[in-house]
């Protein structure tokens, strides 16, 4: 099964369990995967990031997926795969009329979702290279340029150590995803950060140092959060 390695997907679903399972599944198959819990959070992410495909649940509290799909289609050519618990013909037609590229009814097999995603991505024309638009994550007054790996506070660059830069790459590769200490140790050591192997205790120290550079109040972190029993998670604006 071929996969468009490196494609960045946005998963929008109000069910926390489904979001987490899909994110882990898609990351395991080579994608970058960012999650949003509702239409409002999805809009904030779309304002600062570009995605190769959006997996969008129809049935959400507040603004539903069809409304968000129509608005996205007016401003973006990003392909959209709709997920819904309803599989009737009329619902499929409504989804396609809203601008979706495909439609998958719940419950579904993850492998089928993967096949649908890859089929959509293969159909998309490869865009000619335009002037590069910086991919920026916002953390209050702090900006992080994903392409360059640069951190800025207003007009002032913020220097990152090699390990801090590696942590930012890991966290921004999966915003709103909790990484355990063990996962961070594995990822840091895979990148061979530093002369010695990173240990779990060292991860806590590096997180503390990174918080001093990105948090308004490092003692009460807003962006680089501790998730009890799960690890650390970057939650951008």
N, C-alpha and C positions, 0 to 999 in steps of 0.2 A: 504494500500500500504506500503510494507516494504522498508526501506531505510537503506543503510550501513552507519549508523551514524558515523560521525567523519572522513570518507574518505576525503582525500585531493585531490581536482580536480584542474586542470589547464585549463583555458578557453583561447583559442587563437583566436582572431577575430579582424579585423581592424575596425569594426563598433563599435564606442564607446557606442552607445545606446544599441546595442545587448549585448555587454560585460556587461554593468551595469545591464541590466534586468536579464540576466542569472545568474550573480553573486548573486544578491539579491534573486532570486527564489531558487537557490540551497542552499544558506545559510539558507533560511527559512525552507528548508526541511532537515536540519541537517548536511549538508556537510560543510567542509572548502573549500573555493573557492578563488583561486588566478587568476588574469587576466593578459594577455599579449596582446599588441596591434599589434605585428607582430612577424615574425619568429625570428628576432634578439633578441628581448626581451625575447621570450620564451626560447631561448638557454641559455641566462644568468641565468634565473630562474632555468632551469634544471641542470645547473652546480653546483648550491648550495643547491637545495632542491629535495626531492623525492616526487612523486605524485602517487596516486592510480589509476588515470585515466586522460587522456587528451582529452578535447573536442576541436577539431581543425577545423577551417574554411579552406576550400580549396582555395577559390578565395580571395587572398590577394595581395596587391601591393608588389613589390620586390619578395622575395622568396615565392613561393606558398605553400599551405598546403601539397600537395603530396610530394614535395621535402623534406620538414621538416619531414614528416611522415617517409619517407624512412631512413633518417639519424637517427631519434630517434629509429627506430626499430633495426638498426645496433648496437646501444649501450645500449638500455634499453628494458626490457620486459613489460614496462608500457602499459596497454591497451589504445587504441586510438579510439575515435568515431569521424568520419569526418562529417562536416556540409558543405553543398554546395547548391547553387541555382540551380544546374543542377541535375536532377534525372534520366537521361538516363542510360540504362543498361551498356553501354560502360564506362560511368563515374564511376558507382558503381564498375565495375570490376577493373578499374584503381586504385581506392581507396583501394580495398581489396588486389590487387597485391602489392601496396606500403606498406602493412603491417597493415592496419587498421583492427580493430576487428568488426566494424559495420559502417553503413553509413546512414545518415539521411538527406533527401533533405529539403531545405527551400522552402516555409514557413512550420513550424511544430508547433504542440501544445506542450507547455512546459511539459505537463503531459506525452506525448509520449517520450520526451527526458529523463524525469525522469525514466520511465519504461525501456528504453534502457540502461541507465547508471546502474541501479540496476541489470538488467539481465547480463550485462558484468561482474560486480563486483562479482555476485554470481558464475559465471563460473570460476573465477580466483582461482587457488589453493592457500590455505593459506600457505605462506612460512614458513619454519622452521626458528626459531630465529637464526640469525647470529650475528656476532659481531656488536654491535650497531655503526652505522655511524652517527656522530653528524649532526643534521639539523641546518645549519648555514645560517643566513642572513647577508649580508655585507652592511655596511653603510660607504663607504670610509675605513678609518683605523679601524673603529669600527666593531666588530663581535658580533652577538647576537645568542646564542645557544638556539634554540627553545625548545629543550627537557628539559634543565636544567633551562631555564629562566635566563641565565647569560649573562652579557654584558662585553665585553673585549675591551680594547684599546691596541693593540699589545699583550704583555705578561702580562699586568696589568689589574686585574679585576676592573670594575667600579661599585661602590656600588649603588644600586637602593633602593629607599624607597618602601614601600608596594604599594602605589598608583602608583608610576612610573612603578613598575614591572607589576601591573595590566594593565596599559595603554599599555605597550609593548606587553603583551599577546593579548590584543584586536587588536592592530594594525597589529601584525604579523599573526593573524588569518585571516586577510583580507588585504594583501598588495595591494597598489594602489586602495584601496576603501576609499572613504571619509566617515567619521563618523561625524555626527552633534554633537553639544554640548549636545543636549537632549539625543541622543543615548549613548554617553559616560557616562552621568550622570546615565542613567538607568543601563548600564552594570556594572559600578563601584559600584553602590548601591546594585545591585543584588549579587555581590561578597562580600558585607558588608565590604568594605575597610574603616578602621578607625572606631572610636567610633561614629562619627556623619555622617549624610547623606551628600554626596557630592553635592554641588550646582554648577550651570553652571559657575558662576564667578570663583569658585575654579578650574574648569577644565582648564581655560586659564592660571592660575598660574602654575598648574602642567605641562602643555604643555611647558611653558617657562622654567621651571626647567629641564624638560627632554631634551629639545633642547640644554641646556648647556652641557649635557653629551654626546650627539651623533652628534652634528653639528660642523663642522670646524668654521663656523661663525653663531652663534645663531641668530644674527640680520638679516641674509639673509639665512634662512633655505633651505637646499638642499634636505634633506631626510624627515623630518617631516614638511610637507607643509601645508599652509593654503589654502583651496580651497574656493574661494569667493562664498558665498551663500550656501555652502554645509557642511563646517566644516574643519576637519583636516584629512590628509592622509599620511601614511607612504609609501615612494617610494624608496625601496632599490635598490642597484646596480643590 
